[in-house]
Amino acid sequence: MAKDRIVLVDGSALIFRAFFAIPSTFQSSQGVPTNATYGFALMFRKILAGKTPAKGAVIFDAPGKTFRDAKYPKYKAHRPRMPAELRTQIPWIKKVVEAHDFPTLTIEGYEADDVIGTLTKQAVEAGLEVHIVSGDKDFAQLISADVRMLDTMKDVSYDPELVRKKWGVPPAKFVDYLALIGDKADNIPGVPGIGPKTAKALLERFGDLQTVLDSTDQLKGKQKERLEDHRDDALMSKDLATIDVDMPADVLGATLADLDIPPVEAEKVDALYRELEFFSLLSGNDAQTHASDGDFAALQADELTAYFEELGADGMPVAVVPVHQLPSQIHGDLIGVAFASAGDEGKVARYLPVRGDQGLGPDALDAFRAWAADSRRSKVTHDLRDVLTVLRRAEIPLTGVVGDTRLGSFLIDPTKDIPHRLDQVARSFLHRTLIPLKDVVGGGKAQKKLAEVELDSLAPYVCHLAAAVAEAWPKIAEGVESEGQTRYLQEISLPLARVLADMQLDGIGADPEVLVKLGEEFAERKASVEADVYKLAGREFNIGSPKQLGGVLFDELKLPVIKRTKTGYSTAADVLERLASKHDVAKKILEWRSLAKLINTYTRVLREAIHPRTSRIHCTFQQTVGASGRLITTEPDLQRTPIRTDDGKRIREAFVPREGWVMVSADWSQIELRILAHITEDELLLESFQKDIDVHRKTASQIFDVAPEEVTPAQRNVGKTVNFATIYGQGATALGQSLGMPRSEAKDIIDRYFEAYAGVSEWQTETVNDAYQHGWVQTLTGRKRYVPELSSNNVTDRAYGERIATNTPIQGSAADICKLAMLDISRRLQDAKHEGRMLLQIHDELVFEAPPSEREAIVELVRDAMENAFPELSVPLKVDVGWGASWAEAH
């Protein structure tokens, strides 16, 4: 028979862990920090999953000194004060505990560890199973067959075997182990020079601490000397590290009988979570109630004509939510479509089955097709790009789309709910959760395809999604209007979704034989470089293991340690680049990594991404992932196709046009610097672009105080680096690393740059000040981005926010100009009835394919559209256009 369970939560430790684990930018809409509160709430969700424990308590450390401080005044003396942004969350954290009706204990003079230890002993004696919720290793001493420690932050459950595996000693010897090695976290001294390996070996040999200290005559050298000299420190350390399991009953003030946990009142918890805006943690009861209370059903064949005649006839927008076969909207067949009107807040929804045994046949598709093509019937979607992609494969046009909940949510606040999935939008705007897909298709081996789900289950599920879109849209439309983004939505976001849907369906040609040959070549070279690394290192090891690599570089080859991580030496690329001048092994490792990435990330992934039906790669273009507004490609990410190295450029040789056609590549030249010149009105920058002067040479001449014609290539490279560092807000440290110079020299260069380009400096100062005042910045088209980091009490977060504030108007404006150009090009291609088509948007580059007869016309069309995409710009945009038999050749 299973034992009843008691859960003892180390409240103070979890508060700190949650605070530092979750970014401080996690705030409410009012800018109030909630990161620690959210982490604490997540813990409750985990411990209450499944069967509710019979008993439990959250134990907090009491303010003031404890009995350990009296024994050792330096105990925990090095710990900093609680950060102010954490202190403000303590009352909310206690409200989370209260909402769950968990008892709390705070005992003066004792730590939470001792209260937990005493309750653990009592619970075991009472026949209970004990779960200690904490990540503090000190509790390892309490673990037994009946006691486990649950680290909810890492989802790890410690039993005696895992304690032995992780620390090398069983729970019974853990305090002796700490007594020898000490504990920096608590300022427990231990024995200097005795590390974990030595401590484990001593305890394995002698059994316990006392025997170790009594057997130093059997030891030699420093080890013997250290143990004898620090005998008292070791004994005191054991005393400090030992958790008190026998606190007096009158001091404890509570018995196990006081720790019963009543059933959770979901409504009370949900009310608090709504107040805190933790919509992702809501119980889900709202979604289930909404799904069952609504009038959700599948359409019947005899209803089709009358239903579509009335649907949207009142002028209210209708939510249209198609469902397709998984996993891809690009390749998955349409299964059905759900409809719900915003006029009745989605309380009535209908599902139209169109495929498989449940389908109503061609008449159903024809009825839907006619309604979808009627622009007089207003529609609203969630992610129009994907909706169009699915419907177009079924030859269903969708016109009259007036709104989109995903695009609207992004325009209201791009950073809040990235990537703005429907479940995220429902939490934020409807304050409820949606039914998870797994509840419909099942999990594991029993998981069904959507087309195999019974209609009685599938219809209500898709209907409840449509109902959420219908109900959320009026709220989102209001938010879009209040943020001044309605024009952007109607004139840019929605039309662009149509362009992107076409691009997703078209895909781009890829030659698998080229990818195979490149992969084989890179693999041979990688093997050769690997042999060189082993020779230089003096032995074989796993180059891909940071731990083994760090050991070789810094312990064996004695190279200088540049940077450390929490787990050891840093072997990051910037570290290896700095070591490359000191030892050839670092150069070879960088080369090995580059080849490994080309193989694993590109030649292999791209080959697997070629669809067998089309022989092309169809990536997804994301409109709501990049907070700056840039389009992002996924599945696969073609925007990361390398271009900086010769080997990387060769990957683009595999991208080819249709047989007999040519690829065309058009790339803006220095678009972000040109935008910088426009928005700062800096005289030097304006002059450079208006007179077509080499801006990097101009900057170098200002920094090094030489005539432009005397600037060396090395100096021009510094000018180029500094120009772009300005856009991305690089400081002296980062710039120094980029240029391979001391921080002081880099700072001097930055100072000289801003002295020359005073307009840029003034604009940055004004922009940051405005961002602090308003909380947001905007692009040239008026699209906003909120910067919550600026309201943080953390200096590092605020500095990051200031970089966002100055970068977004530049990078975000470049993204908007690119979108305007794409829309214009798409219109022009259609108007001219060209066969050529737009395939990719990669940063500042657009890629096309065209028949040879259209090449010249498309080159001129694209160049003109891109150079005139934003006529208001006070400096000209310049575009480089090329063509060839592959993307590499065209670029």
Secondary structure, DSSP 8 states (H G I E B T S, - for coil): ----EEEEEEHHHHHHHHHHHS-TT-B-TTS-B-HHHHHHHHHHHHHTSSS--SEEEEE---SS--HHHHH-TTTTTT-----HHHHTTHHHHHHHHHHTT--EE--TTS-HHHHHHHHHHHHHHTT-EEEEE---GGGGGG-BTTEEEEETTTTEEE-HHHHHHHHSS-GGGHHHHHHHH-BGGGTB---TT--HHHHHHHHHHHSSHHHHHHTGGG--HHHHHHHHHTHHHHHHHHHHHS------HHHH---GGGGB-----HHHHHHHHHHHT-GGGS-SHHHHHHHHHSEEEE--GGGHHHHHHHTTTTS--EEEEEEESSS-TTTS-EEEEEEEEGGGTTSEEEEEE-SGGG---HHHHHHHHHHHT-TTS-EEESSHHHHHHHHHHTT-----EEEEHHHHHHHH-TTTSTT--HHHHIIIII-S----THHHH-SGGG---GGGS-HHHHHHHHHHHHHHHHHHHHHHHHHHHHTT-HHHIIIIIHHHHHHHHHHHHH-EEB-HHHHHHHHHHHHHHHHHHHHHHHHHHTS---TT-HHHHHIIIIIIS------EETTEE---HHHHHHHTTT-HHHHHHHHHHHHHHIIIIIIHHHHHHB-TTTSEE--EEESSS-TTS--EEESS-GGG---SSHHHHHHGGGB--STT-EEEEEEESSHHHHHHHHHH--HHHHHHHHTT--HHHHHHHHHHT--GGG--HHHHHHHHHHHHHHHHT--HHHHHHHHTS-HHHHHHHHHHHHHH-HHHHHHHHHHHHHHHHHSEEE-TT--EEE-GGGG-S-HHHHHHHHHHHHHHHHHHHHHHHHHHHHHHHHHHHHHTT-S-EEEEEETTEEEEEE-GGGHHHHHHHHHHHHHTS-TT-SS---EEEEEESSHHHH-
